[in-house]
Amino acid sequence: MGEDRGSSGTLKTLVRDFRWAHLGVGILGNLTFLVGSVLFLPSLSEWKTWGVILFIVGSALMFVGALGEFILKAFYPTSDGDRSR
């Protein structure tokens, strides 16, 4: 049981204190999504499979980044409204 508490504490620390990680994952997802989208252009048709892969990976990363930010706002509100920590 002690491990569960430690894991939970680590997760809480990641969610609350590392907002930059949520932002970084989201930005990486946006960039990956953009590159994947570009690979769908007709002149790059031979790269279409990689476009699909990057499109899916980018979407997943954007979701993870948004989910982390949602958890932060929903479960760890601050009294002064400052979440830049």
Sine and cosine of phi, psi and omega as CSV:
sin_phi,cos_phi,sin_psi,cos_psi,sin_omega,cos_omega
0.00,0.00,-0.53,0.85,0.01,-1.00
-0.88,0.48,-0.56,0.83,0.03,-1.00
-0.91,0.41,-0.62,0.78,0.01,-1.00
-0.88,0.48,-0.67,0.74,0.03,-1.00
-0.91,0.42,-0.63,0.78,0.03,-1.00
-0.91,0.41,-0.68,0.73,0.05,-1.00
-0.90,0.44,-0.66,0.75,0.02,-1.00
-0.90,0.43,-0.65,0.76,0.03,-1.00
-0.91,0.42,-0.62,0.79,0.04,-1.00
-0.91,0.42,-0.68,0.73,0.02,-1.00
-0.89,0.46,-0.69,0.73,0.03,-1.00
-0.87,0.49,-0.66,0.75,0.03,-1.00
-0.89,0.45,-0.70,0.71,0.02,-1.00
-0.88,0.48,-0.68,0.73,-0.05,-1.00
-0.94,0.35,-0.70,0.72,-0.09,-1.00
-0.99,0.16,-0.70,0.71,-0.20,-0.98
-0.99,-0.12,-0.14,0.99,-0.06,-1.00
-0.84,-0.54,0.82,0.58,0.03,-1.00
-0.86,0.51,-0.53,0.85,0.02,-1.00
-0.87,0.50,-0.49,0.87,0.03,-1.00
-0.93,0.38,-0.67,0.74,0.05,-1.00
-0.87,0.49,-0.71,0.71,-0.01,-1.00
-0.90,0.44,-0.70,0.71,0.00,-1.00
-0.89,0.46,-0.68,0.73,0.03,-1.00
-0.90,0.44,-0.67,0.75,0.03,-1.00
-0.89,0.45,-0.69,0.72,0.01,-1.00
-0.91,0.42,-0.68,0.73,0.06,-1.00
-0.87,0.49,-0.64,0.76,0.06,-1.00
-0.89,0.46,-0.69,0.72,0.03,-1.00
-0.88,0.48,-0.69,0.72,0.00,-1.00
-0.91,0.42,-0.70,0.72,0.02,-1.00
-0.89,0.46,-0.67,0.74,0.03,-1.00
-0.88,0.48,-0.69,0.72,0.01,-1.00
-0.89,0.46,-0.74,0.67,0.01,-1.00
-0.88,0.47,-0.68,0.73,0.04,-1.00
-0.87,0.49,-0.62,0.78,0.02,-1.00
-0.91,0.42,-0.66,0.75,0.01,-1.00
-0.89,0.46,-0.57,0.82,-0.02,-1.00
-0.94,0.35,-0.12,0.99,0.09,-1.00
-1.00,0.07,-0.11,0.99,0.01,-1.00
-0.88,0.47,0.59,-0.81,-0.05,-1.00
-0.82,0.57,-0.59,0.81,-0.03,-1.00
-0.94,0.33,-0.21,0.98,0.01,-1.00
-0.90,-0.44,0.50,0.86,-0.12,-0.99
-0.85,0.52,-0.48,0.88,0.01,-1.00
-0.94,0.35,-0.24,0.97,0.01,-1.00
-0.98,-0.19,0.17,0.99,-0.10,-0.99
-0.86,0.52,-0.64,0.77,0.00,-1.00
-0.88,0.48,-0.69,0.73,0.07,-1.00
-0.91,0.42,-0.54,0.84,0.07,-1.00
-0.87,0.49,-0.69,0.72,0.03,-1.00
-0.89,0.46,-0.72,0.69,-0.01,-1.00
-0.87,0.49,-0.75,0.66,-0.01,-1.00
-0.91,0.42,-0.58,0.81,0.04,-1.00
-0.87,0.49,-0.73,0.68,-0.01,-1.00
-0.93,0.37,-0.72,0.69,0.01,-1.00
-0.88,0.48,-0.69,0.73,0.02,-1.00
-0.88,0.48,-0.67,0.74,0.04,-1.00
-0.88,0.47,-0.69,0.73,0.01,-1.00
-0.90,0.44,-0.68,0.73,0.01,-1.00
-0.90,0.43,-0.65,0.76,0.05,-1.00
-0.89,0.46,-0.64,0.77,0.03,-1.00
-0.90,0.45,-0.72,0.70,0.00,-1.00
-0.88,0.48,-0.69,0.72,0.03,-1.00
-0.89,0.46,-0.69,0.73,0.02,-1.00
-0.93,0.37,-0.61,0.79,0.02,-1.00
-0.90,0.44,-0.68,0.73,0.04,-1.00
-0.87,0.49,-0.67,0.74,0.02,-1.00
-0.92,0.38,-0.63,0.78,0.05,-1.00
-0.88,0.47,-0.74,0.68,0.00,-1.00
-0.86,0.51,-0.67,0.74,0.01,-1.00
-0.86,0.51,-0.74,0.67,-0.05,-1.00
-0.95,0.30,-0.59,0.80,-0.07,-1.00
-0.98,0.20,-0.61,0.79,-0.14,-0.99
-0.94,-0.35,-0.23,0.97,-0.02,-1.00
-0.74,-0.67,0.86,0.52,0.00,-1.00
-0.92,0.40,0.49,-0.87,0.05,-1.00
-0.95,-0.31,0.46,-0.89,-0.05,-1.00
-0.96,0.27,-0.51,0.86,-0.04,-1.00
-0.99,-0.14,0.01,1.00,0.03,-1.00
0.98,0.20,0.01,1.00,-0.02,-1.00
-1.00,0.01,0.92,-0.40,0.02,-1.00
-0.91,-0.42,0.38,0.93,-0.07,-1.00
-0.99,0.15,0.02,1.00,0.00,-1.00
-0.85,0.52,0.00,0.00,0.00,0.00
